[in-house]
Amino acid sequence: MITYRGSIKSIIYHNKADNFGTMAFAVDGYEDEPIRAVGTFVDPQKGARLELEGEWVSHPKHGHQFKVSRFISLNQRQLKSRLSFWAPD
């Protein structure tokens, strides 16, 4: 599996019924060359910071794309870190 961190540059397609989507994803350090990421994303938002895990595949119609098998919202992780700093257990 390959892992990328970055942010959603734009939502190309998102089906709210099954949450399948396609996005332009700006990988940290390569923001000017976004990749096409596809997979199941619940409520994707432009600008959201994510960590994507998956593999490169070649789709007969859409070409080279990154098929996401798992993702983590870095926005939530950062928020949890800040909250635990201000309100320790």
Buried (B, 14 or more C-beta within 10 A) or exposed (E): EEEBBBBBBEBEEBEEEEEEBBBBBBBEEEEEEBBBBBBEBEEBEEEBBBBBBBEEEEEEEEEEBBBBEEBBBBBEEEEEEEEEEEEEE
